């Protein structure tokens, strides 16, 4: 079975100082690359970006389905997974993430010119995708051709943001992978039904060893600082900006909405079909926020959209 390779790109913005790393003005972002095309520098690149508390290995199942056709790049956004933590918690926001992704794309372009670029973004990853696809002046190697927004849009429900902010960054300790999987399954009930094997595969990359022998979550607890400090008025201002970006998107766009999602309402999804890129919308039954793109039907929807002939 194909497995990914772990790679790194250097991005501007200081990382947290550690005993092993002196103070510096940049941080390293990790990314997982899947490629079964037979061409290590295949010109078709598909970038898959995860949600707020997740990491790049969330896309393992989807990446295996896409890897025979393209280079599939799954970053660990700064502060998550194998990436370094940021020195300033307030930099855990879309502008920094979008800058990091520009550096990643330029890094890939330097390896070999890109001809086709597609973007698959779950929740936060979709917001980053909108920020990049909605600004024609950005120095992307090539424009984003197809954009998949997984249960995310310009308007995010305030109650759902508060729900997410209530648990992000809270200290946790698990005695075992099994305990972690059971706890995260409750917190992430919106992800929908999964087999035990599927859920364990989604859980294991989320964990990191603790000094006392237990297990903690892989991300910097400070990723929740900006979210918890945001006022409702600031959230509404951000939504106005995101709608401006959305309306400027020219990429062919697919919107996935969990039928039970509390973050992306049916009304917002309808508006996204009527303005901007006029997204094609697929509603996924028995799922809330956010679909994991693990089940065969979800993988098929994304694969068929991204790999469809022009």
N, C-alpha and C positions, 0 to 999 in steps of 0.2 A: 504494500500500500504506500502511495506517495506520502511523503512527509515534507514539511516546510523547512526552509533554512532561516536562521536568525541573523539579522543584519542591523546595522546602526547608521544613522545619519546625524551630523552635528547641526544644531539649530541655535539661533541667537536667543539670549536670555539666560541669566545665571541659574545654575543648579544649586541645590542645597549643598553646603560644604560638609564634607565628611573627613574622617581621620585620614582616609586614603587619597582624598582629592583636594587639592588646594583651591582657593577661590578663583573663579574664572567667569568669563562673560557669556558662556554658552552651556548648553545641555545636550545630552545624547538622547535621541528618540530611537527606540527599537522598532523594527518591522519584520514581519514574517512573510517570506516570499514562497509562493506555490507556483510551480512551472512544470507542466508535463507536455509542453509543446514540442520538445526536441530542440528548441532554439533558446539558448540562455538569455538572449536579448530580443525576444519576440517584440514586435512593434506595437502590439495591442496590450495595453495595461488596464487592469481593473483594480481600483482601490476600494477596499472595504473598511469602513471606520465604525467603531463600536460606540455604545452608549456611555453615559456618565461614569458609572462605576465598573465598567467591564474592561475587556482587553482583546487583543487581536485574535486570540485563539477561539473566540466565539464563532468565527466564520469557517472553522475547519470543514464542516460538512459541505457548505456552499462552495468553498474554495476548491475542494476536490472535484466538484462537478464542473467548475469553470476552468481549472488548470490545464486540461488538454487543449484549450483554445486560446489562452492568453497568460501573461504574467499576472498573477493575482497577488496584490500587495496588501497586507493586513497590519497596519501600524498599531503599536501600543501607544496611545496618546500620552503625552507628558504627564508624569505622576502616576502612571499605571503600568502594570506588568513589568517588563524588563527595562522600561524607560526610566531616566533619572527624574527625581523630584525637583520642582521649581523652588527657588529661594523665596519668591514673593507669592503668597497664596492668591493674591488678587490677579495674578497672571493666568490662573486657571479659568480661562474664558475663551470664547470663540476667536477673538482677534489673534491671540497667541497661537491657538491651535491651527488657524488658517495659515499663519506665517510658517509654522512648522511643516505643514503639508506642502506649501510652496517649495520649501527647502528639499523636501523628500522628492517632489516631482522633478526639480532641477537636478537632483542627484541621479535619478533614474535616467533623465535625458542625457546627462553626461556619459552614462554607460553606453547608451545607444539611443538614437532619435526615436521618440514616440510618434506613432502615426494615428493611433486611436486611443482615447482616454475615456473610460467610464467610471462612474462613482456610485457606490452602494453605501448608504449611511443609515445606521440605526440610531434614532433619537438624536443625541448630541452629534453623532457622525453625520446625520442628515443636515443639521444646522451648519456644520462646517462645510458640507457640500454646497449648500445654498449660498454661503458667503463667497465661495470660490466661483461658482457657476454664475452668480448674479453680478459680477464685476468684470466687465469685458476688458478693463484696463490692466488687470493683473497679469504678471508675466508667466502665465501657464505655458508649458511647452506646446500644447495644442488645446483647443477648447474642449470642455467636457461634452462629449457627444450624447451619452445617455446617463440619466440621473435617477437613482432609486432612493426614494425617501421612505424609510421604514418607520411608520407610526410617528411622524413628526411633521410639523408645519410651522408657518410664521406665528400663528397664535397657539400658545400653550396654556392650558387651563391652570389658573392660579392655585386651586385646591390640590391639583396633582403635583405642582411644583413644591407646595408646602409638604405634601406627603413624602416626596422624595428627599427633601431637605431634612426631614425628621430623622432619617436613618443614615444618611451619607456621613461617613467620617466618625461614626460612633465607635468607641473601642470594643473590640470583640476578641474572644479567644475560644478556639475549638480544640477539643481533645483529639479529634480524629477527622478524617475526610468525611466519614459517614455522618458525624454530627454537623459538620459544616454544610453538607449537602442537604440535610433535613432542615436546617435553619434557613438557608438561602432559598429553599423551595417554598417556604412560607412567605418570605419577604417578596419573592419574585413570582407570586401566584399568577400575575398577569401574563407571564410568559406562555401560559397555556399548558396542556397536558404533554408529558414526556415520559418515556420509559425510564427505569432506574439507570440503565446504562447511558442513555442520552443525558440525563441530568448529572450523572457523575462526570461525564466528559465536559460538561459546561462548568462544573464546579472546580475540578482539580486545578486548572490554570489560574483560578481566582485566589489561590492560597499561597502563603509564604511561611516558612518556619519561623517561630518565635524563639528568643533566647532560652525560655524556660522549657522548650520541647514541645509546646503546643503549636497551633496553627493560627495565623491571622490573615486578614485580607491583604491582597497584593498592592493596594493603592495608598497614596499619601492621604491621610485623613483630612488634610487641608483642602482637598478638592471641593469640599462642601462649604468652605468659608464664604465665597462669593455668592453662592446660591442662598445661604441662610441670611446673609446681610442684605439681600435685594428686597426693596419695597415693591408693593403692588404697582405704584406709579412708575417705577423704573422698569418693571416687567412690561408694562403697557408701552412705554417708550421703545423698549427693545423690539416689541412686536411690530410697531410701526416701521422700524428700520428693516426688519426681516421681510415684511410685505414689500417694501421698496426693492429689496434684493430679489425676492421671488418674482416680482413682475418683470425683472430684467433678464430672467433666465431664458436662454434659447435652446438649451438641451432638451431632447425628448425625455419626458419625465414620467416615471411610474410612482404612484403613491400607494403604499400598503397601509391599511388601517386595521388594527385589531378591533373586532366588532364591539368588544367590551372596554375599549381604551378610555381611560379617564384623562389622558393628556391631549389627545387629538379628537375633537368632537366631529360628529357627522356634518355639522354646519361648516366647520373649517375645511373639512375634506371637500365639501360641495363647492365652496368658494375657490379652492385650489384647482378645481376642474373647470372653472369658468373664467379665470384670469391668468395672467402670466403665461407660463408654458402650457396651460390647460392640461394638467396632469391626467393621465389615465389612472383610474382608481380601482383597486381590488380590495374588497373587504374580506378579512379572514375570520371565519367563525370560531367561536369557543376560545378566543384569544383576547387579552387586554393589551397593556403596554409592557413589553413590546414583543412582537413575534420574533422568535429566535432564528428563523430561517434554517431550521434543522429538519423539519418534517418534509417528506417527499413532495407534497403538494406545494409547500411554500418555496422550496428549492426550484421546482419546475417553473413557477410563475416568474421568478427572478431570472433564472437561466434563459428561459424563452424570450424574455424582454431584452436582455443584454446581448444575446447572441443572434437575435433575429436579423435577417438580411435587411440591408438599407431599403 
